[in-house]
């Protein structure tokens, strides 16, 4: 589920940074955009999680839209949505604990695009 988990240095992930990272996973596309469009983009911890959360949520939106077009699978997308929400809550908790982690496929893609260092 998660790979390469490491704890951020205390000076890099203050209380506000950890809270914004948590909210980036749970509240959706709005909070990551707020982080990336304000001065918080200069703070490494919230920026890392905002980029990762935004890419993951856009990818999930595309996947759910595609699955919704298939009649038999389309009826189970609410269950998949619930599972995705639980997974994002878990990611948010990990971020709130001050952890950097990689979401398989998502983090690698964001690094290839130059969005994460």
N, C-alpha and C positions, 0 to 999 in steps of 0.2 A: 504494500500500500504506500508506504513512504520509504525513501532511501536517503542515505547520507544525512542523517539528522545530526546537527551540531548546535550547541548553545551559543547564542550571541553574547559578546562581552557586555557587561552591565552598562557601560557608558554609551554603548551603541543602541541599546533597546530600553529606553525609559518607559515609565508607566503609560504615557500618552502614545508612544510608538507601538507598544504591545497592544493597547486597546484598539488603535486604528488598524493594526494588522488583523486582529480578531474580526473586527467589523467588515474588513475588506472581503473576507470569505463568507460571512453570514448575510450581509445586507445586499450583496449583489454588485452590479456594475457601477452603481452610483459612488460608493465609498472609494473603490480603487481609482476612479476618475478624479475624485476630490483630492486624493493623495497625490496623484500624478500631475494635477494642474495647479497645485499650491506649493508653498515653500517646503512642504513635507517631502517632496520629491528629492530634496537634497540630503535627506536622512536615509542611510542605506537599509536599515531594517524595514521600515514601513514601505519603502519603494520596492524592495525585493518581493514582499508579500503582495503588494498591490498589483504588480506586474503578473505574478504567478496566478493570483486569484482572477484577474481580468481575463487572462488567456484561457484558464480552465473554464470560466463561466461562459465565455464566447464559444468555446469548443462544445460544451454541453448543450448550449442553445442550438447550435447547428445539428448536433447528433439527435436531440429530441425532435427537432423539426423534421429531419429526414425519417426518423422512426415513426413519427406521426402520420406520414404519408402511406405507410404500409398498414392496411386495415387490421390484420391480426395482431401485429406488434403494437400498433397505435393504441389499443385498449389497455395495454399494461404500462404505458408511459407514466401514468400517475404514480405507480409503484416505483418505477425507476427514478422519478423525481423525488420521492420521499427518501429513497436510498442515497441519492446525490446530496440532498439536504443534510442527512445524517453525516455523510462523509465530509461535507464542508464545515459542519460544526466541529468535527474532529480536527480538521485542518486549522480551524480558528483557535481551538484550545491549544494545539501545539504551538501556534504563533504567539498566543498570549503568554505561554510559558517561556517565551524568549528563544524559541528554537528556529533555526533555519532548517529547511528540509526540501527535498526534491520530490515533485509529483512525477512519476514516470511518464515520459513522453512530453508532458507540458513544459517542464523546466528545461529540458534539452532543446525543445523548439524555441523557447524564449531566448535561450543563450545563442542559438544559431542566428536568430534575427538581430542580435546585439542589444536586446532589451534588458538582459541581465548580464552582470559581469562574473 
